[in-house]
């Protein structure tokens, strides 16, 4: 089983110098290593791996994740689910409340042809899902989303979780599947006690909690707070990025994606302008200084960015980059970067393998 | 001449409630008013209007801007220029250094079929452009980009500008066309004196400076520092956005674009979650608090955002929005928002006119 067999490469030139910028370069060996390392850890923990495909949006890599042992995939919107279903992937969890008539029609259509589970955190959401379940002609499995400290979506207490689980259980067209959370950094123990209590309350109410699923790459290697989990949803672990390297979740050598850019201007010795701005790197800072780092170039930082301009700090460099020189920027947050590109380029070190179309790129809903 | 005749509407439902979210809603009457008001001002000032199409990326609106009196358009990358050239638009200025063999080939191909001017801020860039000019079979007009205070691209002094103008003038395949800057807020007077000096130095060197062009929407209504300009490049003025409303460049009623989103969760009375996060609103803050404002909903602010989640502060609202309720978010910075969507929806007040494909959406180079 070879990762390259899972991708359809389009010719894009043999050398990195042949590639038009800006574009994400993805080192396939780093991807392969990241995927295998995490799958091995999940196997060792006895926790199912359900990778979030929002990071890569590539059918080929989703298939490879499954081939390596992932139980299924996680998607964040119907568009992603539809693309993956078209590719024959049948086991997916959509971790976002589906609300609104058209979206519920799309969900019903998906449920007719694939095994899609969803989440809910209120009776209103459940009522909508019931319509989809009725139209799908089979029960849709619904997990209760729990707010275990992230202060985003989710029921606010274990008691609220069991209350909603009972509503789901009693709703024709739906089946109660379990509990779901997104645990931010440092929230794992809080989530564990929430889940423990909710699971026991469900049991007392006669409801078995089959799945308990948590997500998030930042704490993926931590051993605490895993006792309740049957599944883990990591997304960014396939590529990693500057934010996770700076947190210590990975090394910079684990970052598979670098945005290839060209130096287009060097107005002073203090700065160089590159052709990757916020329309390539995004404005996501995630608490960091700057919009990315050029490791091969003395850790020069993209200290400012406009839509199409990245400002590279060259003040400390003995050798300043020349006009036309290529630079590789490790982005702060890789997920929204990939979302901006129709195609990415896979490499193995300095060898160019080819461009790959981003199947679920930029689907807004 | 009616703006609606310039757009190809696809059916998307009759009522706003029929539209799937998230999607930008664009009020066509506000667009029309914004375009006419600015064109009238340029006419009154005797300055050519060369709107930047990076904001809307729509062939139809570019044509309408030209029909209203714009001299030509501004583009920021070859992909945008190619889409506009395909639509028959022939007069364009590309305000970004074109560097690299493939990009110069594309520039030559464009120059063979359209009237495209470009910029340069170094002899290295000019040397590349000379190749394109040679391959185009006709002279490409090159403007000297000047750094007049924005500390981005550009030659650093009027003397450097004339030095580069002379290099361009002596280069086969190229013609010196004039001077270009992007003037940030409050930099207009600085730019004026830079241009005055550079123009005189050019004249003394025997070079006529035909075009002096400045850009930027923030100071568009200010009367100072305009004496040297023959052209103005505004982009955001077509739609405006929260950042320009907060600066006082426009009123909130001039903001033509609102991102339509759905309330999907209301975990507490303090917050509601909407289905528009940074993959719809971007992470551009431009110095503001939050990722956008819901004016129709008591100025509730999107106080945080993840990729697909927007966190709406509902703590101060007497009536909390219900699950499934639609909200309209005025985005901080409209240009990168439009870049994220394949389609936008035009409305007239509450009347839905239809969806329009974003012709030059998300072209990365």
HADDOCK unambig.tbl for C-alpha pairs under 7 A between the chains (distance, minus, plus):
assign (segid A and resid 20 and name CA) (segid B and resid 102 and name CA) 6.80 0.50 0.50
assign (segid A and resid 21 and name CA) (segid B and resid 365 and name CA) 6.60 0.50 0.50
assign (segid A and resid 22 and name CA) (segid B and resid 364 and name CA) 6.64 0.50 0.50
assign (segid A and resid 22 and name CA) (segid B and resid 365 and name CA) 6.54 0.50 0.50
assign (segid A and resid 97 and name CA) (segid B and resid 264 and name CA) 5.99 0.50 0.50
assign (segid A and resid 99 and name CA) (segid B and resid 264 and name CA) 6.15 0.50 0.50
assign (segid A and resid 99 and name CA) (segid B and resid 324 and name CA) 5.95 0.50 0.50
assign (segid A and resid 100 and name CA) (segid B and resid 324 and name CA) 6.11 0.50 0.50
assign (segid A and resid 102 and name CA) (segid B and resid 20 and name CA) 6.79 0.50 0.50
assign (segid A and resid 124 and name CA) (segid B and resid 323 and name CA) 6.64 0.50 0.50
assign (segid A and resid 153 and name CA) (segid B and resid 265 and name CA) 6.13 0.50 0.50
assign (segid A and resid 153 and name CA) (segid B and resid 267 and name CA) 5.99 0.50 0.50
assign (segid A and resid 153 and name CA) (segid B and resid 273 and name CA) 6.76 0.50 0.50
assign (segid A and resid 154 and name CA) (segid B and resid 267 and name CA) 5.99 0.50 0.50
assign (segid A and resid 155 and name CA) (segid B and resid 267 and name CA) 6.15 0.50 0.50
assign (segid A and resid 156 and name CA) (segid B and resid 267 and name CA) 6.79 0.50 0.50
assign (segid A and resid 264 and name CA) (segid B and resid 97 and name CA) 5.99 0.50 0.50
assign (segid A and resid 264 and name CA) (segid B and resid 99 and name CA) 6.14 0.50 0.50
assign (segid A and resid 265 and name CA) (segid B and resid 153 and name CA) 6.15 0.50 0.50
assign (segid A and resid 267 and name CA) (segid B and resid 153 and name CA) 5.98 0.50 0.50
assign (segid A and resid 267 and name CA) (segid B and resid 154 and name CA) 5.98 0.50 0.50
assign (segid A and resid 267 and name CA) (segid B and resid 155 and name CA) 6.15 0.50 0.50
assign (segid A and resid 267 and name CA) (segid B and resid 156 and name CA) 6.80 0.50 0.50
assign (segid A and resid 273 and name CA) (segid B and resid 153 and name CA) 6.77 0.50 0.50
assign (segid A and resid 279 and name CA) (segid B and resid 336 and name CA) 6.59 0.50 0.50
assign (segid A and resid 283 and name CA) (segid B and resid 283 and name CA) 4.98 0.50 0.50
assign (segid A and resid 283 and name CA) (segid B and resid 284 and name CA) 5.50 0.50 0.50
assign (segid A and resid 284 and name CA) (segid B and resid 283 and name CA) 5.50 0.50 0.50
assign (segid A and resid 323 and name CA) (segid B and resid 124 and name CA) 6.66 0.50 0.50
assign (segid A and resid 324 and name CA) (segid B and resid 99 and name CA) 5.95 0.50 0.50
assign (segid A and resid 324 and name CA) (segid B and resid 100 and name CA) 6.12 0.50 0.50
assign (segid A and resid 336 and name CA) (segid B and resid 279 and name CA) 6.58 0.50 0.50
assign (segid A and resid 340 and name CA) (segid B and resid 362 and name CA) 6.62 0.50 0.50
assign (segid A and resid 341 and name CA) (segid B and resid 364 and name CA) 6.82 0.50 0.50
assign (segid A and resid 362 and name CA) (segid B and resid 340 and name CA) 6.60 0.50 0.50
assign (segid A and resid 364 and name CA) (segid B and resid 22 and name CA) 6.66 0.50 0.50
assign (segid A and resid 364 and name CA) (segid B and resid 341 and name CA) 6.81 0.50 0.50
assign (segid A and resid 365 and name CA) (segid B and resid 21 and name CA) 6.60 0.50 0.50
assign (segid A and resid 365 and name CA) (segid B and resid 22 and name CA) 6.53 0.50 0.50
